[in-house]
Amino acid sequence: DTNGCAPIQYLLKVISVRPGAQPEICYQLLLNHGAARIYPLQFHKVLESCHSYPEAVEVLINSYEHIKSTRKWRKVIPGDVYKQHQAFYDSLFEVCSNTPRTLMHLARCTIRATFWKRCHKMFPILPLPPRLKRYLLLEPEGIIY
């Protein structure tokens, strides 16, 4: 708890004043250590703060089994940022519609829920290919599926 905020909420507040920050790494570390996620109906605040950091949005969105977009989402992304990262944002809005996520993503969520606060310790030692370990640890890939 930092200044009355959960760690991820605090990070949302300070992103704008830390231009050299790499929020995707911070979110990834927090989530891999079991930090509480943003309440889904407040996810537009993530886009409001992180619209210029699609990798950060990707890490956070992939921590949910499914999250449905709202009208607020598109409104908080400036047009120039949307155009600059259009492939990413198109994939975000496609995935966050009424369609279910991929089986691979749902399996990742189940595995992450099983290990919860120990993801950062357990995934690196599992006998899995490095690419799969990175996927389980929420490494950004540049697109959401």
N, CA, C and O atoms as a GROMACS GRO file, in nm:
protein
  580
    1ASP      N    1   0.084  -0.118   0.000
    1ASP     CA    2   0.000   0.000   0.000
    1ASP      C    3   0.089   0.124   0.000
    1ASP      O    4   0.166   0.145   0.093
    2THR      N    5   0.078   0.206  -0.104
    2THR     CA    6   0.158   0.326  -0.117
    2THR      C    7   0.065   0.446  -0.130
    2THR      O    8  -0.010   0.456  -0.228
    3ASN      N    9   0.070   0.536  -0.035
    3ASN     CA   10  -0.017   0.653  -0.036
    3ASN      C   11  -0.164   0.616  -0.050
    3ASN      O   12  -0.239   0.685  -0.119
    4GLY      N   13  -0.206   0.508   0.012
    4GLY     CA   14  -0.345   0.466   0.007
    4GLY      C   15  -0.383   0.393  -0.120
    4GLY      O   16  -0.502   0.369  -0.143
    5CYS      N   17  -0.287   0.359  -0.203
    5CYS     CA   18  -0.316   0.292  -0.330
    5CYS      C   19  -0.251   0.154  -0.332
    5CYS      O   20  -0.148   0.131  -0.269
    6ALA      N   21  -0.314   0.064  -0.406
    6ALA     CA   22  -0.249  -0.064  -0.434
    6ALA      C   23  -0.132  -0.035  -0.528
    6ALA      O   24  -0.134   0.066  -0.598
    7PRO      N   25  -0.031  -0.121  -0.531
    7PRO     CA   26   0.088  -0.094  -0.614
    7PRO      C   27   0.058  -0.064  -0.761
    7PRO      O   28   0.116   0.028  -0.819
    8ILE      N   29  -0.031  -0.140  -0.822
    8ILE     CA   30  -0.060  -0.115  -0.964
    8ILE      C   31  -0.130   0.019  -0.981
    8ILE      O   32  -0.104   0.090  -1.078
    9GLN      N   33  -0.219   0.054  -0.891
    9GLN     CA   34  -0.287   0.184  -0.899
    9GLN      C   35  -0.186   0.298  -0.881
    9GLN      O   36  -0.195   0.400  -0.949
   10TYR      N   37  -0.092   0.281  -0.791
   10TYR     CA   38   0.011   0.382  -0.769
   10TYR      C   39   0.094   0.401  -0.897
   10TYR      O   40   0.123   0.514  -0.936
   11LEU      N   41   0.129   0.292  -0.960
   11LEU     CA   42   0.206   0.300  -1.084
   11LEU      C   43   0.129   0.376  -1.190
   11LEU      O   44   0.188   0.454  -1.266
   12LEU      N   45  -0.002   0.355  -1.198
   12LEU     CA   46  -0.084   0.430  -1.294
   12LEU      C   47  -0.074   0.580  -1.270
   12LEU      O   48  -0.072   0.660  -1.364
   13LYS      N   49  -0.068   0.618  -1.144
   13LYS     CA   50  -0.064   0.760  -1.110
   13LYS      C   51   0.070   0.825  -1.144
   13LYS      O   52   0.073   0.943  -1.179
   14VAL      N   53   0.179   0.752  -1.136
   14VAL     CA   54   0.310   0.813  -1.154
   14VAL      C   55   0.369   0.797  -1.294
   14VAL      O   56   0.476   0.851  -1.322
   15ILE      N   57   0.303   0.724  -1.381
   15ILE     CA   58   0.357   0.702  -1.516
   15ILE      C   59   0.382   0.834  -1.588
   15ILE      O   60   0.484   0.848  -1.655
   16SER      N   61   0.292   0.928  -1.577
   16SER     CA   62   0.305   1.053  -1.651
   16SER      C   63   0.422   1.139  -1.603
   16SER      O   64   0.472   1.222  -1.679
   17VAL      N   65   0.466   1.120  -1.481
   17VAL     CA   66   0.578   1.200  -1.430
   17VAL      C   67   0.712   1.126  -1.437
   17VAL      O   68   0.814   1.179  -1.394
   18ARG      N   69   0.712   1.008  -1.490
   18ARG     CA   70   0.835   0.929  -1.507
   18ARG      C   71   0.852   0.893  -1.655
   18ARG      O   72   0.827   0.779  -1.694
   19PRO      N   73   0.894   0.990  -1.737
   19PRO     CA   74   0.902   0.966  -1.881
   19PRO      C   75   0.995   0.853  -1.923
   19PRO      O   76   0.974   0.793  -2.028
   20GLY      N   77   1.096   0.822  -1.844
   20GLY     CA   78   1.189   0.715  -1.879
   20GLY      C   79   1.146   0.580  -1.825
   20GLY      O   80   1.217   0.481  -1.841
   21ALA      N   81   1.031   0.576  -1.763
   21ALA     CA   82   0.984   0.452  -1.701
   21ALA      C   83   0.953   0.346  -1.806
   21ALA      O   84   0.923   0.378  -1.922
   22GLN      N   85   0.960   0.225  -1.765
   22GLN     CA   86   0.920   0.113  -1.849
   22GLN      C   87   0.805   0.045  -1.776
   22GLN      O   88   0.825  -0.057  -1.710
   23PRO      N   89   0.684   0.100  -1.787
   23PRO     CA   90   0.573   0.050  -1.708
   23PRO      C   91   0.540  -0.097  -1.733
   23PRO      O   92   0.492  -0.166  -1.643
   24GLU      N   93   0.566  -0.144  -1.854
   24GLU     CA   94   0.534  -0.285  -1.882
   24GLU      C   95   0.615  -0.377  -1.791
   24GLU      O   96   0.564  -0.480  -1.746
   25ILE      N   97   0.740  -0.343  -1.764
   25ILE     CA   98   0.824  -0.425  -1.676
   25ILE      C   99   0.773  -0.418  -1.532
   25ILE      O  100   0.767  -0.518  -1.462
   26CYS      N  101   0.737  -0.296  -1.490
   26CYS     CA  102   0.684  -0.280  -1.354
   26CYS      C  103   0.555  -0.359  -1.335
   26CYS      O  104   0.539  -0.429  -1.235
   27TYR      N  105   0.463  -0.349  -1.432
   27TYR     CA  106   0.337  -0.423  -1.421
   27TYR      C  107   0.363  -0.573  -1.423
   27TYR      O  108   0.302  -0.649  -1.347
   28GLN      N  109   0.451  -0.614  -1.510
   28GLN     CA  110   0.484  -0.757  -1.521
   28GLN      C  111   0.538  -0.810  -1.388
   28GLN      O  112   0.495  -0.915  -1.340
   29LEU      N  113   0.631  -0.737  -1.329
   29LEU     CA  114   0.687  -0.779  -1.199
   29LEU      C  115   0.580  -0.784  -1.091
   29LEU      O  116   0.572  -0.880  -1.014
   30LEU      N  117   0.499  -0.680  -1.084
   30LEU     CA  118   0.394  -0.677  -0.982
   30LEU      C  119   0.296  -0.793  -0.998
   30LEU      O  120   0.262  -0.860  -0.901
   31LEU      N  121   0.252  -0.817  -1.120
   31LEU     CA  122   0.156  -0.926  -1.144
   31LEU      C  123   0.218  -1.062  -1.119
   31LEU      O  124   0.151  -1.153  -1.070
   32ASN      N  125   0.345  -1.079  -1.153
   32ASN     CA  126   0.412  -1.207  -1.131
   32ASN      C  127   0.441  -1.232  -0.983
   32ASN      O  128   0.476  -1.343  -0.943
   33HIS      N  129   0.426  -1.127  -0.902
   33HIS     CA  130   0.440  -1.142  -0.757
   33HIS      C  131   0.304  -1.140  -0.686
   33HIS      O  132   0.298  -1.131  -0.564
   34GLY      N  133   0.196  -1.148  -0.763
   34GLY     CA  134   0.063  -1.160  -0.706
   34GLY      C  135  -0.010  -1.031  -0.673
   34GLY      O  136  -0.104  -1.032  -0.594
   35ALA      N  137   0.031  -0.918  -0.732
   35ALA     CA  138  -0.037  -0.791  -0.705
   35ALA      C  139  -0.181  -0.794  -0.755
   35ALA      O  140  -0.213  -0.862  -0.852
   36ALA      N  141  -0.266  -0.721  -0.686
   36ALA     CA  142  -0.407  -0.710  -0.726
   36ALA      C  143  -0.416  -0.633  -0.857
   36ALA      O  144  -0.346  -0.534  -0.879
   37ARG      N  145  -0.505  -0.680  -0.944
   37ARG     CA  146  -0.525  -0.614  -1.073
   37ARG      C  147  -0.621  -0.496  -1.059
   37ARG      O  148  -0.685  -0.478  -0.955
   38ILE      N  149  -0.630  -0.418  -1.164
   38ILE     CA  150  -0.725  -0.307  -1.172
   38ILE      C  151  -0.864  -0.366  -1.187
   38ILE      O  152  -0.884  -0.462  -1.262
   39TYR      N  153  -0.961  -0.309  -1.117
   39TYR     CA  154  -1.100  -0.352  -1.130
   39TYR      C  155  -1.141  -0.335  -1.276
   39TYR      O  156  -1.121  -0.227  -1.332
   40PRO      N  157  -1.197  -0.438  -1.341
   40PRO     CA  158  -1.225  -0.432  -1.485
   40PRO      C  159  -1.303  -0.309  -1.532
   40PRO      O  160  -1.275  -0.255  -1.639
   41LEU      N  161  -1.400  -0.264  -1.454
   41LEU     CA  162  -1.478  -0.147  -1.496
   41LEU      C  163  -1.397  -0.017  -1.490
   41LEU      O  164  -1.441   0.086  -1.540
   42GLN      N  165  -1.279  -0.022  -1.430
   42GLN     CA  166  -1.191   0.094  -1.423
   42GLN      C  167  -1.074   0.084  -1.521
   42GLN      O  168  -0.980   0.164  -1.515
   43PHE      N  169  -1.080  -0.014  -1.613
   43PHE     CA  170  -0.967  -0.035  -1.703
   43PHE      C  171  -0.943   0.084  -1.796
   43PHE      O  172  -0.832   0.101  -1.848
   44HIS      N  173  -1.045   0.166  -1.818
   44HIS     CA  174  -1.023   0.285  -1.902
   44HIS      C  175  -0.916   0.376  -1.841
   44HIS      O  176  -0.851   0.451  -1.913
   45LYS      N  177  -0.898   0.369  -1.709
   45LYS     CA  178  -0.794   0.449  -1.644
   45LYS      C  179  -0.654   0.400  -1.684
   45LYS      O  180  -0.560   0.479  -1.691
   46VAL      N  181  -0.642   0.271  -1.709
   46VAL     CA  182  -0.515   0.216  -1.758
   46VAL      C  183  -0.486   0.276  -1.895
   46VAL      O  184  -0.375   0.322  -1.922
   47LEU      N  185  -0.587   0.276  -1.982
   47LEU     CA  186  -0.568   0.331  -2.116
   47LEU      C  187  -0.543   0.481  -2.113
   47LEU      O  188  -0.469   0.534  -2.195
   48GLU      N  189  -0.604   0.548  -2.018
   48GLU     CA  190  -0.584   0.691  -2.002
   48GLU      C  191  -0.439   0.722  -1.966
   48GLU      O  192  -0.380   0.817  -2.018
   49SER      N  193  -0.382   0.643  -1.878
   49SER     CA  194  -0.244   0.664  -1.832
   49SER      C  195  -0.139   0.603  -1.923
   49SER      O  196  -0.030   0.658  -1.939
   50CYS      N  197  -0.172   0.490  -1.983
   50CYS     CA  198  -0.071   0.410  -2.055
   50CYS      C  199  -0.093   0.402  -2.205
   50CYS      O  200  -0.033   0.317  -2.271
   51HIS      N  201  -0.176   0.488  -2.262
   51HIS     CA  202  -0.207   0.475  -2.405
   51HIS      C  203  -0.083   0.481  -2.493
   51HIS      O  204  -0.082   0.423  -2.602
   52SER      N  205   0.022   0.549  -2.449
   52SER     CA  206   0.146   0.555  -2.527
   52SER      C  207   0.240   0.438  -2.500
   52SER      O  208   0.347   0.429  -2.560
   53TYR      N  209   0.199   0.349  -2.412
   53TYR     CA  210   0.278   0.231  -2.375
   53TYR      C  211   0.197   0.104  -2.402
   53TYR      O  212   0.151   0.039  -2.308
   54PRO      N  213   0.179   0.068  -2.529
   54PRO     CA  214   0.096  -0.050  -2.558
   54PRO      C  215   0.147  -0.178  -2.492
   54PRO      O  216   0.067  -0.267  -2.461
   55GLU      N  217   0.278  -0.189  -2.469
   55GLU     CA  218   0.329  -0.309  -2.403
   55GLU      C  219   0.276  -0.319  -2.260
   55GLU      O  220   0.248  -0.429  -2.212
   56ALA      N  221   0.261  -0.206  -2.194
   56ALA     CA  222   0.207  -0.204  -2.058
   56ALA      C  223   0.060  -0.244  -2.059
   56ALA      O  224   0.014  -0.321  -1.974
   57VAL      N  225  -0.014  -0.192  -2.156
   57VAL     CA  226  -0.156  -0.229  -2.170
   57VAL      C  227  -0.168  -0.378  -2.196
   57VAL      O  228  -0.254  -0.446  -2.140
   58GLU      N  229  -0.080  -0.430  -2.281
   58GLU     CA  230  -0.082  -0.573  -2.315
   58GLU      C  231  -0.058  -0.660  -2.192
   58GLU      O  232  -0.129  -0.758  -2.170
   59VAL      N  233   0.040  -0.624  -2.111
   59VAL     CA  234   0.070  -0.702  -1.990
   59VAL      C  235  -0.054  -0.705  -1.899
   59VAL      O  236  -0.093  -0.810  -1.849
   60LEU      N  237  -0.114  -0.588  -1.880
   60LEU     CA  238  -0.230  -0.582  -1.790
   60LEU      C  239  -0.350  -0.656  -1.847
   60LEU      O  240  -0.417  -0.729  -1.774
   61ILE      N  241  -0.378  -0.638  -1.974
   61ILE     CA  242  -0.497  -0.702  -2.033
   61ILE      C  243  -0.482  -0.853  -2.032
   61ILE      O  244  -0.580  -0.926  -2.017
   62ASN      N  245  -0.359  -0.902  -2.049
   62ASN     CA  246  -0.336  -1.046  -2.050
   62ASN      C  247  -0.340  -1.109  -1.911
   62ASN      O  248  -0.329  -1.230  -1.897
   63SER      N  249  -0.354  -1.027  -1.808
   63SER     CA  250  -0.368  -1.082  -1.673
   63SER      C  251  -0.512  -1.122  -1.642
   63SER      O  252  -0.538  -1.183  -1.538
   64TYR      N  253  -0.604  -1.089  -1.730
   64TYR     CA  254  -0.746  -1.124  -1.714
   64TYR      C  255  -0.782  -1.239  -1.807
   64TYR      O  256  -0.732  -1.246  -1.919
   65GLU      N  257  -0.870  -1.328  -1.759
   65GLU     CA  258  -0.920  -1.434  -1.849
   65GLU      C  259  -0.994  -1.369  -1.965
   65GLU      O  260  -0.974  -1.404  -2.081
   66HIS      N  261  -1.080  -1.276  -1.932
   66HIS     CA  262  -1.154  -1.200  -2.033
   66HIS      C  263  -1.196  -1.069  -1.971
   66HIS      O  264  -1.236  -1.064  -1.855
   67ILE      N  265  -1.188  -0.965  -2.048
   67ILE     CA  266  -1.234  -0.834  -2.003
   67ILE      C  267  -1.302  -0.769  -2.122
   67ILE      O  268  -1.247  -0.768  -2.232
   68LYS      N  269  -1.419  -0.716  -2.100
   68LYS     CA  270  -1.498  -0.657  -2.208
   68LYS      C  271  -1.474  -0.507  -2.214
   68LYS      O  272  -1.480  -0.437  -2.112
   69SER      N  273  -1.445  -0.459  -2.334
   69SER     CA  274  -1.421  -0.316  -2.350
   69SER      C  275  -1.550  -0.236  -2.331
   69SER      O  276  -1.660  -0.288  -2.349
   70THR      N  277  -1.533  -0.111  -2.294
   70THR     CA  278  -1.646  -0.020  -2.281
   70THR      C  279  -1.624   0.098  -2.376
   70THR      O  280  -1.517   0.112  -2.435
   71ARG      N  281  -1.725   0.181  -2.391
   71ARG     CA  282  -1.714   0.298  -2.479
   71ARG      C  283  -1.605   0.393  -2.430
   71ARG      O  284  -1.545   0.466  -2.509
   72LYS      N  285  -1.581   0.393  -2.301
   72LYS     CA  286  -1.480   0.483  -2.243
   72LYS      C  287  -1.340   0.450  -2.296
   72LYS      O  288  -1.256   0.539  -2.308
   73TRP      N  289  -1.315   0.323  -2.328
   73TRP     CA  290  -1.181   0.282  -2.369
   73TRP      C  291  -1.134   0.362  -2.490
   73TRP      O  292  -1.027   0.424  -2.487
   74ARG      N  293  -1.212   0.361  -2.596
   74ARG     CA  294  -1.170   0.426  -2.720
   74ARG      C  295  -1.159   0.577  -2.702
   74ARG      O  296  -1.074   0.641  -2.763
   75LYS      N  297  -1.245   0.634  -2.618
   75LYS     CA  298  -1.247   0.779  -2.598
   75LYS      C  299  -1.119   0.831  -2.532
   75LYS      O  300  -1.080   0.945  -2.557
   76VAL      N  301  -1.055   0.750  -2.449
   76VAL     CA  302  -0.937   0.799  -2.376
   76VAL      C  303  -0.806   0.781  -2.453
   76VAL      O  304  -0.701   0.827  -2.407
   77ILE      N  305  -0.810   0.714  -2.567
   77ILE     CA  306  -0.690   0.696  -2.649
   77ILE      C  307  -0.686   0.807  -2.754
   77ILE      O  308  -0.772   0.810  -2.842
   78PRO      N  309  -0.589   0.898  -2.747
   78PRO     CA  310  -0.581   1.005  -2.848
   78PRO      C  311  -0.568   0.948  -2.989
   78PRO      O  312  -0.505   0.844  -3.010
   79GLY      N  313  -0.627   1.016  -3.085
   79GLY     CA  314  -0.627   0.970  -3.224
   79GLY      C  315  -0.489   0.943  -3.281
   79GLY      O  316  -0.469   0.843  -3.350
   80ASP      N  317  -0.394   1.031  -3.252
   80ASP     CA  318  -0.259   1.013  -3.307
   80ASP      C  319  -0.191   0.890  -3.247
   80ASP      O  320  -0.116   0.820  -3.316
   81VAL      N  321  -0.217   0.862  -3.119
   81VAL     CA  322  -0.160   0.744  -3.054
   81VAL      C  323  -0.225   0.618  -3.111
   81VAL      O  324  -0.158   0.518  -3.135
   82TYR      N  325  -0.356   0.624  -3.132
   82TYR     CA  326  -0.428   0.510  -3.191
   82TYR      C  327  -0.370   0.476  -3.328
   82TYR      O  328  -0.346   0.360  -3.359
   83LYS      N  329  -0.348   0.578  -3.410
   83LYS     CA  330  -0.292   0.556  -3.544
   83LYS      C  331  -0.150   0.499  -3.537
   83LYS      O  332  -0.115   0.409  -3.613
   84GLN      N  333  -0.070   0.551  -3.444
   84GLN     CA  334   0.068   0.505  -3.430
   84GLN      C  335   0.075   0.358  -3.391
   84GLN      O  336   0.165   0.286  -3.435
   85HIS      N  337  -0.019   0.312  -3.309
   85HIS     CA  338  -0.021   0.174  -3.259
   85HIS      C  339  -0.148   0.102  -3.303
   85HIS      O  340  -0.205   0.024  -3.227
   86GLN      N  341  -0.192   0.129  -3.425
   86GLN     CA  342  -0.322   0.080  -3.471
   86GLN      C  343  -0.333  -0.072  -3.470
   86GLN      O  344  -0.437  -0.124  -3.429
   87ALA      N  345  -0.231  -0.144  -3.513
   87ALA     CA  346  -0.238  -0.290  -3.514
   87ALA      C  347  -0.261  -0.342  -3.372
   87ALA      O  348  -0.341  -0.433  -3.351
   88PHE      N  349  -0.190  -0.285  -3.276
   88PHE     CA  350  -0.207  -0.328  -3.138
   88PHE      C  351  -0.348  -0.296  -3.089
   88PHE      O  352  -0.416  -0.383  -3.035
   89TYR      N  353  -0.392  -0.171  -3.106
   89TYR     CA  354  -0.523  -0.133  -3.053
   89TYR      C  355  -0.637  -0.204  -3.124
   89TYR      O  356  -0.740  -0.234  -3.062
   90ASP      N  357  -0.622  -0.232  -3.253
   90ASP     CA  358  -0.724  -0.312  -3.322
   90ASP      C  359  -0.732  -0.451  -3.261
   90ASP      O  360  -0.841  -0.505  -3.243
   91SER      N  361  -0.617  -0.510  -3.229
   91SER     CA  362  -0.618  -0.644  -3.166
   91SER      C  363  -0.680  -0.636  -3.026
   91SER      O  364  -0.750  -0.728  -2.985
   92LEU      N  365  -0.653  -0.528  -2.953
   92LEU     CA  366  -0.712  -0.510  -2.820
   92LEU      C  367  -0.864  -0.508  -2.827
   92LEU      O  368  -0.932  -0.579  -2.753
   93PHE      N  369  -0.918  -0.425  -2.916
   93PHE     CA  370  -1.064  -0.413  -2.924
   93PHE      C  371  -1.128  -0.538  -2.982
   93PHE      O  372  -1.242  -0.570  -2.949
   94GLU      N  373  -1.057  -0.610  -3.066
   94GLU     CA  374  -1.109  -0.737  -3.119
   94GLU      C  375  -1.120  -0.840  -3.007
   94GLU      O  376  -1.223  -0.906  -2.993
   95VAL      N  377  -1.014  -0.853  -2.928
   95VAL     CA  378  -1.010  -0.953  -2.821
   95VAL      C  379  -1.106  -0.917  -2.708
   95VAL      O  380  -1.162  -1.006  -2.645
   96CYS      N  381  -1.126  -0.790  -2.684
   96CYS     CA  382  -1.210  -0.747  -2.572
   96CYS      C  383  -1.354  -0.720  -2.614
   96CYS      O  384  -1.424  -0.638  -2.554
   97SER      N  385  -1.396  -0.790  -2.716
   97SER     CA  386  -1.536  -0.783  -2.757
   97SER      C  387  -1.608  -0.901  -2.693
   97SER      O  388  -1.568  -0.947  -2.586
   98ASN      N  389  -1.710  -0.949  -2.755
   98ASN     CA  390  -1.786  -1.061  -2.697
   98ASN      C  391  -1.727  -1.198  -2.729
   98ASN      O  392  -1.782  -1.300  -2.688
   99THR      N  393  -1.616  -1.202  -2.800
   99THR     CA  394  -1.557  -1.330  -2.836
   99THR      C  395  -1.470  -1.382  -2.722
   99THR      O  396  -1.405  -1.303  -2.653
  100PRO      N  397  -1.467  -1.512  -2.701
  100PRO     CA  398  -1.381  -1.567  -2.595
  100PRO      C  399  -1.233  -1.558  -2.635
  100PRO      O  400  -1.200  -1.553  -2.753
  101ARG      N  401  -1.147  -1.555  -2.535
  101ARG     CA  402  -1.003  -1.555  -2.559
  101ARG      C  403  -0.962  -1.694  -2.608
  101ARG      O  404  -1.039  -1.789  -2.600
  102THR      N  405  -0.840  -1.703  -2.657
  102THR     CA  406  -0.790  -1.830  -2.709
  102THR      C  407  -0.774  -1.932  -2.595
  102THR      O  408  -0.761  -1.894  -2.478
  103LEU      N  409  -0.775  -2.058  -2.630
  103LEU     CA  410  -0.754  -2.164  -2.532
  103LEU      C  411  -0.615  -2.150  -2.468
  103LEU      O  412  -0.598  -2.175  -2.349
  104MET      N  413  -0.518  -2.110  -2.548
  104MET     CA  414  -0.383  -2.092  -2.495
  104MET      C  415  -0.381  -1.983  -2.386
  104MET      O  416  -0.317  -1.999  -2.282
  105HIS      N  417  -0.452  -1.874  -2.411
  105HIS     CA  418  -0.459  -1.767  -2.311
  105HIS      C  419  -0.531  -1.814  -2.185
  105HIS      O  420  -0.487  -1.786  -2.074
  106LEU      N  421  -0.642  -1.884  -2.203
  106LEU     CA  422  -0.717  -1.933  -2.087
  106LEU      C  423  -0.634  -2.032  -2.005
  106LEU      O  424  -0.642  -2.034  -1.882
  107ALA      N  425  -0.554  -2.114  -2.074
  107ALA     CA  426  -0.464  -2.206  -2.003
  107ALA      C  427  -0.360  -2.127  -1.924
  107ALA      O  428  -0.328  -2.162  -1.811
  108ARG      N  429  -0.306  -2.020  -1.985
  108ARG     CA  430  -0.210  -1.936  -1.914
  108ARG      C  431  -0.273  -1.879  -1.787
  108ARG      O  432  -0.210  -1.879  -1.681
  109CYS      N  433  -0.395  -1.831  -1.797
  109CYS     CA  434  -0.463  -1.774  -1.679
  109CYS      C  435  -0.483  -1.878  -1.570
  109CYS      O  436  -0.467  -1.847  -1.452
  110THR      N  437  -0.516  -2.000  -1.608
  110THR     CA  438  -0.536  -2.107  -1.510
  110THR      C  439  -0.404  -2.142  -1.443
  110THR      O  440  -0.398  -2.160  -1.321
  111ILE      N  441  -0.298  -2.152  -1.521
  111ILE     CA  442  -0.166  -2.183  -1.464
  111ILE      C  443  -0.120  -2.070  -1.372
  111ILE      O  444  -0.067  -2.096  -1.264
  112ARG      N  445  -0.140  -1.946  -1.416
  112ARG     CA  446  -0.100  -1.832  -1.332
  112ARG      C  447  -0.180  -1.829  -1.202
  112ARG      O  448  -0.125  -1.796  -1.097
  113ALA      N  449  -0.308  -1.862  -1.209
  113ALA     CA  450  -0.392  -1.864  -1.087
  113ALA      C  451  -0.344  -1.972  -0.991
  113ALA      O  452  -0.351  -1.955  -0.870
  114THR      N  453  -0.295  -2.082  -1.045
  114THR     CA  454  -0.245  -2.191  -0.962
  114THR      C  455  -0.120  -2.148  -0.885
  114THR      O  456  -0.106  -2.176  -0.766
  115PHE      N  457  -0.029  -2.080  -0.954
  115PHE     CA  458   0.097  -2.040  -0.890
  115PHE      C  459   0.088  -1.904  -0.822
  115PHE      O  460   0.167  -1.877  -0.731
  116TRP      N  461  -0.003  -1.819  -0.862
  116TRP     CA  462  -0.032  -1.686  -0.810
  116TRP      C  463   0.092  -1.608  -0.770
  116TRP      O  464   0.163  -1.560  -0.857
  117LYS      N  465   0.121  -1.594  -0.642
  117LYS     CA  466   0.234  -1.511  -0.596
  117LYS      C  467   0.370  -1.574  -0.625
  117LYS      O  468   0.473  -1.510  -0.608
  118ARG      N  469   0.369  -1.699  -0.670
  118ARG     CA  470   0.497  -1.768  -0.695
  118ARG      C  471   0.532  -1.777  -0.842
  118ARG      O  472   0.627  -1.845  -0.878
  119CYS      N  473   0.456  -1.709  -0.929
  119CYS     CA  474   0.484  -1.715  -1.073
  119CYS      C  475   0.630  -1.683  -1.102
  119CYS      O  476   0.696  -1.752  -1.180
  120HIS      N  477   0.680  -1.578  -1.040
  120HIS     CA  478   0.818  -1.532  -1.066
  120HIS      C  479   0.922  -1.635  -1.023
  120HIS      O  480   1.032  -1.638  -1.078
  121LYS      N  481   0.888  -1.720  -0.926
  121LYS     CA  482   0.982  -1.823  -0.880
  121LYS      C  483   0.967  -1.954  -0.957
  121LYS      O  484   1.066  -2.019  -0.991
  122MET      N  485   0.843  -1.991  -0.983
  122MET     CA  486   0.817  -2.124  -1.036
  122MET      C  487   0.834  -2.136  -1.188
  122MET      O  488   0.888  -2.235  -1.236
  123PHE      N  489   0.789  -2.037  -1.264
  123PHE     CA  490   0.794  -2.050  -1.410
  123PHE      C  491   0.936  -2.066  -1.463
  123PHE      O  492   0.958  -2.147  -1.553
  124PRO      N  493   1.033  -1.992  -1.411
  124PRO     CA  494   1.170  -2.010  -1.462
  124PRO      C  495   1.227  -2.150  -1.440
  124PRO      O  496   1.314  -2.192  -1.516
  125ILE      N  497   1.181  -2.222  -1.339
  125ILE     CA  498   1.239  -2.355  -1.313
  125ILE      C  499   1.157  -2.469  -1.372
  125ILE      O  500   1.198  -2.584  -1.365
  126LEU      N  501   1.042  -2.438  -1.431
  126LEU     CA  502   0.963  -2.543  -1.495
  126LEU      C  503   1.036  -2.593  -1.620
  126LEU      O  504   1.101  -2.515  -1.689
  127PRO      N  505   1.025  -2.723  -1.649
  127PRO     CA  506   1.090  -2.777  -1.769
  127PRO      C  507   1.009  -2.745  -1.896
  127PRO      O  508   0.950  -2.834  -1.958
  128LEU      N  509   1.009  -2.618  -1.931
  128LEU     CA  510   0.934  -2.570  -2.047
  128LEU      C  511   1.026  -2.493  -2.140
  128LEU      O  512   1.130  -2.443  -2.096
  129PRO      N  513   0.991  -2.484  -2.268
  129PRO     CA  514   1.072  -2.402  -2.360
  129PRO      C  515   1.072  -2.256  -2.314
  129PRO      O  516   0.973  -2.209  -2.259
  130PRO      N  517   1.182  -2.184  -2.337
  130PRO     CA  518   1.191  -2.044  -2.294
  130PRO      C  519   1.076  -1.956  -2.345
  130PRO      O  520   1.029  -1.868  -2.273
  131ARG      N  521   1.032  -1.978  -2.468
  131ARG     CA  522   0.924  -1.896  -2.523
  131ARG      C  523   0.795  -1.915  -2.443
  131ARG      O  524   0.722  -1.818  -2.420
  132LEU      N  525   0.766  -2.035  -2.400
  132LEU     CA  526   0.648  -2.062  -2.320
  132LEU      C  527   0.661  -2.000  -2.180
  132LEU      O  528   0.563  -1.950  -2.125
  133LYS      N  529   0.780  -2.003  -2.125
  133LYS     CA  530   0.803  -1.939  -1.994
  133LYS      C  531   0.777  -1.788  -2.005
  133LYS      O  532   0.714  -1.730  -1.918
  134ARG      N  533   0.827  -1.727  -2.112
  134ARG     CA  534   0.805  -1.583  -2.132
  134ARG      C  535   0.655  -1.554  -2.146
  134ARG      O  536   0.606  -1.454  -2.094
  135TYR      N  537   0.585  -1.639  -2.216
  135TYR     CA  538   0.440  -1.623  -2.234
  135TYR      C  539   0.368  -1.630  -2.099
  135TYR      O  540   0.282  -1.547  -2.070
  136LEU      N  541   0.405  -1.726  -2.017
  136LEU     CA  542   0.343  -1.741  -1.885
  136LEU      C  543   0.375  -1.622  -1.794
  136LEU      O  544   0.294  -1.584  -1.709
  137LEU      N  545   0.493  -1.564  -1.812
  137LEU     CA  546   0.535  -1.450  -1.730
  137LEU      C  547   0.485  -1.315  -1.786
  137LEU      O  548   0.528  -1.209  -1.740
  138LEU      N  549   0.395  -1.320  -1.884
  138LEU     CA  550   0.330  -1.202  -1.942
  138LEU      C  551   0.424  -1.112  -2.021
  138LEU      O  552   0.404  -0.990  -2.026
  139GLU      N  553   0.526  -1.170  -2.083
  139GLU     CA  554   0.614  -1.090  -2.169
  139GLU      C  555   0.532  -1.034  -2.285
  139GLU      O  556   0.458  -1.109  -2.350
  140PRO      N  557   0.542  -0.904  -2.312
  140PRO     CA  558   0.465  -0.847  -2.425
  140PRO      C  559   0.511  -0.903  -2.558
  140PRO      O  560   0.630  -0.929  -2.579
  141GLU      N  561   0.414  -0.921  -2.649
  141GLU     CA  562   0.443  -0.973  -2.782
  141GLU      C  563   0.408  -0.871  -2.891
  141GLU      O  564   0.440  -0.892  -3.008
  142GLY      N  565   0.343  -0.761  -2.852
  142GLY     CA  566   0.310  -0.658  -2.950
  142GLY      C  567   0.171  -0.667  -3.008
  142GLY      O  568   0.128  -0.578  -3.081
  143ILE      N  569   0.101  -0.774  -2.976
  143ILE     CA  570  -0.036  -0.794  -3.025
  143ILE      C  571  -0.107  -0.884  -2.926
  143ILE      O  572  -0.045  -0.961  -2.853
  144ILE      N  573  -0.237  -0.872  -2.924
  144ILE     CA  574  -0.315  -0.952  -2.829
  144ILE      C  575  -0.400  -1.050  -2.909
  144ILE      O  576  -0.463  -1.014  -3.009
  145TYR      N  577  -0.399  -1.174  -2.864
  145TYR     CA  578  -0.482  -1.276  -2.931
  145TYR      C  579  -0.545  -1.366  -2.829
  145TYR      O  580  -0.618  -1.459  -2.865
   0.00000   0.00000   0.00000
